[in-house]
């Protein structure tokens, strides 16, 4: 059994994969996000537009449609405020800062989001089960 320290170290390593999946998403590619998303219920997303969705199929469909709005050339980073992990659950909270290209828009769009994400182990891999994102007011 992993200790809490080892679980956190494992999760911190995973966060590089999570950031890549996020960057792929804001460049129009959904597959790497799907790869790190849960395949078993529950799954939820609270996107910045104020709605919520529940269910693996609904969340994946929403994310796939969302990714299709973006074009390559994004800048994307996470500023982790805090994170923790046990053997089966992990989370991070922080800020996502992105400059993106959106289909149909001539200028780069900048967004800064407050993020909370919760992950659980499925088949010995971290999988995203909940994302809450809303606009940061600065």
C-alpha positions as CSV (number, residue, x, y, z in Angstrom):
1,X,0.0,0.0,0.0
2,X,1.2,3.5,-0.8
3,X,1.7,6.0,1.9
4,X,0.0,9.3,1.7
5,X,3.3,10.9,0.7
6,X,3.8,8.4,-2.1
7,X,0.3,8.9,-3.3
8,X,0.9,12.7,-3.5
9,X,4.1,12.2,-5.3
10,X,2.4,9.9,-7.8
11,X,-0.4,12.5,-8.3
12,X,2.1,15.3,-8.7
13,X,3.7,13.3,-11.5
14,X,0.3,12.7,-13.1
15,X,-0.4,16.5,-13.1
16,X,2.1,16.8,-16.0
17,X,-0.2,14.4,-18.0
18,X,-3.2,16.4,-16.8
19,X,-1.7,19.7,-18.0
20,X,-0.9,18.1,-21.4
21,X,-4.5,16.9,-21.7
22,X,-5.7,20.4,-20.9
23,X,-3.4,22.0,-23.5
24,X,-4.5,19.5,-26.1
25,X,-8.1,20.4,-25.3
26,X,-7.6,24.1,-25.8
27,X,-5.9,23.3,-29.1
28,X,-8.9,21.3,-30.4
29,X,-8.0,17.8,-29.4
30,X,-10.2,15.7,-27.1
31,X,-8.6,12.3,-27.0
32,X,-6.0,12.9,-24.3
33,X,-8.7,14.3,-22.0
34,X,-10.9,11.3,-22.7
35,X,-7.9,9.0,-21.8
36,X,-7.7,10.5,-18.3
37,X,-11.4,10.8,-17.7
38,X,-13.4,8.2,-15.7
39,X,-15.1,5.4,-17.5
40,X,-17.3,4.5,-14.5
41,X,-19.9,6.6,-12.8
42,X,-20.0,9.1,-11.2
43,X,-18.7,11.9,-13.4
44,X,-19.7,15.6,-13.3
45,X,-18.6,18.9,-14.7
46,X,-19.5,22.4,-13.7
47,X,-18.3,24.5,-16.6
48,X,-17.8,28.4,-16.6
49,X,-21.2,28.9,-18.3
50,X,-23.0,28.0,-15.1
51,X,-24.6,24.7,-16.1
52,X,-23.8,21.3,-14.7
53,X,-23.7,17.9,-16.3
54,X,-23.7,14.5,-14.7
55,X,-22.8,11.1,-16.2
56,X,-19.8,9.8,-18.0
57,X,-21.4,9.9,-21.5
58,X,-22.8,13.4,-21.0
59,X,-19.5,14.8,-19.6
60,X,-17.4,13.2,-22.4
61,X,-19.9,14.5,-25.1
62,X,-19.8,18.0,-23.6
63,X,-15.9,18.0,-23.5
64,X,-15.6,16.6,-27.1
65,X,-17.9,19.3,-28.4
66,X,-16.0,21.9,-26.4
67,X,-12.6,20.9,-27.7
68,X,-14.0,21.2,-31.3
69,X,-14.3,25.0,-30.8
70,X,-10.6,25.5,-30.4
71,X,-7.7,25.8,-32.9
72,X,-4.0,25.0,-32.5
73,X,-1.6,27.6,-31.0
74,X,-2.8,27.9,-27.4
75,X,-0.8,28.9,-24.4
76,X,-2.0,27.1,-21.3
77,X,-0.8,26.7,-17.7
78,X,-1.9,25.7,-14.3
79,X,-1.1,27.5,-11.1
80,X,-1.7,25.0,-8.4
81,X,-2.8,26.6,-5.1
82,X,-3.0,23.2,-3.3
83,X,-3.4,19.6,-4.0
84,X,-3.5,16.3,-2.1
85,X,-3.9,12.6,-2.7
86,X,-4.7,9.4,-0.9
87,X,-4.5,5.9,-2.4
88,X,-7.8,6.3,-4.2
89,X,-8.7,10.0,-4.4
90,X,-6.8,13.2,-5.3
91,X,-7.7,16.8,-6.0
92,X,-6.1,20.1,-7.0
93,X,-7.3,23.6,-6.8
94,X,-5.9,26.6,-8.6
95,X,-5.9,28.9,-11.6
96,X,-5.9,27.9,-15.3
97,X,-4.5,30.7,-17.5
98,X,-5.0,30.2,-21.2
99,X,-4.6,32.2,-24.4
100,X,-6.6,30.4,-27.1
101,X,-7.6,30.5,-30.7
102,X,-11.3,29.9,-31.2
103,X,-12.9,29.0,-34.5
104,X,-14.6,32.1,-36.1
105,X,-12.7,34.6,-34.0
106,X,-9.8,36.7,-35.4
107,X,-8.1,37.5,-32.1
108,X,-6.6,35.4,-29.4
109,X,-9.0,34.9,-26.4
110,X,-7.5,35.0,-22.9
111,X,-9.3,33.3,-20.1
112,X,-8.3,32.8,-16.4
113,X,-10.4,30.2,-14.6
114,X,-10.7,29.1,-11.0
115,X,-10.4,25.3,-11.0
116,X,-11.2,22.5,-8.7
117,X,-10.7,19.0,-10.0
118,X,-11.2,15.6,-8.3
119,X,-9.7,12.4,-9.5
120,X,-10.0,8.8,-8.5
121,X,-8.0,5.7,-9.3
122,X,-9.4,3.4,-12.0
123,X,-7.3,0.5,-13.1
124,X,-4.4,1.9,-11.1
125,X,-4.5,5.3,-13.0
126,X,-5.7,8.7,-12.0
127,X,-8.9,9.6,-13.8
128,X,-10.8,12.9,-13.7
129,X,-14.3,12.5,-12.2
130,X,-15.2,16.1,-11.4
131,X,-14.2,19.5,-12.8
132,X,-15.5,22.9,-11.6
133,X,-14.3,25.9,-13.5
134,X,-15.5,29.5,-13.3
135,X,-14.1,32.8,-14.3
136,X,-11.5,34.4,-12.1
137,X,-12.2,38.1,-11.3
138,X,-9.0,40.1,-10.8
